[in-house]
Structures are given as C-alpha cells and as structure tokens.
Amino acid sequence: MKIHQLQGHIQSIYLVEYPEKLLLLDGCCRPDIEMLEQFITVELRRPFDDLRLVVVTHMHPDHAGAAHKLRKKTGCEIASANMSTQWYKGLGGRFMHLVDIGLAAWVASRMGKDRKNLWYSPHLKIDHALTDQDTLPGFDDWCVFCTPGHTDRDLSVWHIPTKRVYVGDLLVKVKDRFIPPIPVNYPNQYRDSIMKIQALGPESMMLAHGREVTLTERDYAHVLTVAPRKPFTIWTPAKSKLKRLLIRKKG
C-alpha cells in the first residue's frame, strides 16, 4: 500500500495505490478529474478504471465535486456517511450549495488558480452508506470514524495497520497552529470528534488543506481551547459586527 499526496485545485488529494486497485480518500473538486486521470494513466501507468472506490467525507465542493463524474468515467463506487437526508436539502440547502461553490472559487482565485467550472450535483448518490467503524468495501484494511462538527456527516478514514488517518476538514493548519475549520456547524459534536481522534492515537494525520502531520497533546489541547462554543459560519463575523452596530445606535 502506498499513499500518493497530490495537489488538487484547492485541496490536497490522497490516492491510495495497491497492486490491483486504487482508492481515493475524498471526492475532490470537479477540475481535479483531468489531473487524476493523467497521474494514474501516465505517472502510475495504470488504467483509469483501476480506481475502485471514492470516499466522500462531506458534501463541500472540494470533497464531493468530482465523485459522480469519476464514477461515470471509471465505474468506481462511492462511499459516504449513512444519512437519511441530503446535506443540501430544501431551498436553504440549494442556496448554501451555490454559496459554497462561490467560496471555493474565491479560494481558488486567492491561490492564483485559473477560473474553472466547479459545478456538481447538490445531491450525492452513493453506493455504500457507512456508519462508525465500518470497513471500506473492498479495502478492509481501512475503516471510517464519524467525526461530525464541520457538517453533520463528516467522516475520517483510518488505515488500521499503520494508524494513519485522513481527517478531511476536521482541522486546518495556519501559521504553525492547528485550528478548527470554517464553518463549525455543530460545536459540541466537533469537540467530541477531536477527542475521538485524539483517543485513537494516530501515528499521523492527513489534512485536506495541508499535508500529512503529527499532532502533539499540546496541539489537541490548543484546538479544544479555540474551538467555538456556538455555531461558527462564514456569516458569524458579519452578524456579530451588525449586532455591535445596532447596540451602539441604540446607545
């Protein structure tokens, strides 16, 4: 087993190579498909349809954006959390889907990337619905842990023999400190998820926005200290500012 870390459109991609099959630890961005095909067919000299399974850790554009098209091109299967509803449900969900695509485009522009089509379906059609500690279909040396907080359905993917874990957006690293992502929609669940991963004692952690790292007890403590106690989204700073302005006006 070998894990290849690739630079995607706005996130790190982790492609797991076995002699007879390939596993993708997240669903990437739509623009990543061409690069993935090039890497697999040219660099690895393997058929693109050696890609057998794509895990979607949650529904944001850089984690689910390529999943459906990869299945169409390679015949791979999609595994994600066993949830009774779609993340982008209803009119509010459709609005947030557009907002999230816009945010991904903004991040790409800040990174100096060319403008790309980031559109993907807001509704994920999966082949395998996974619950906590389920092994990955066809890859029984991997299992998933439910680590919600960022959204209600985040998964972390654990390699059992080596104790390496891909955590998606559970953590980000900014200026040598590990901090929570934005948003944290479910703060209590988020803190539980951090402590859950900490208790597992991973040898290393693969970040979607960063690289493979090793956290110390001090790092975990810092994340728990700065983790929000209330839901924190992209709208939170604006709402707080507006609230302060209204209070001043009344005063």
C-alpha angles and dihedrals in degrees: 000000000000127000116212116201112207131181109244129192093284104344144048116266123211115202116184116210127204126171092257106024148019132228127200114207095208141015098251128199123304092248090057093072097083092047092048092050090049092049095048098043100036108025097034094028092222134129113267089234090066082087100100106167138024119193116208108203094187140339105265118123095256093050104039104018098100101033101096094043092047089054091050093049100041108020090239121153128240124228125189142146119309101247128159094218138036118259092231096049126157128358092306090053093050089051091051090048089058091045092051092050088050091050091050089052090050092051090050091052090050088053091053094249123152117254110271137180105263098174118133135156115282089215117069118211107204134192096202126036109204131203130192113307095004114148118237114261108258092004106074093167086071129065136175133236122201107238107171125174104094085059131347095262109041117149130199117205117220126199102214101203097047101028092231116146134197108211103181108206097344089113139013129195120228122174093343094309127106113228139169119273127247117278112037100180097172109036098179092050089045093058090047090052093052091051090046092056091042090054090053089061099217118204088220140355127222113214124205089215102039134010140284108305142169119230126212126214086256090056092053091047091052093051091050090048095053097036110118120255092207129041110286119198136158087273096054099085091047092049091049091050092049091049091052091049092051091049091051091049092052090047 
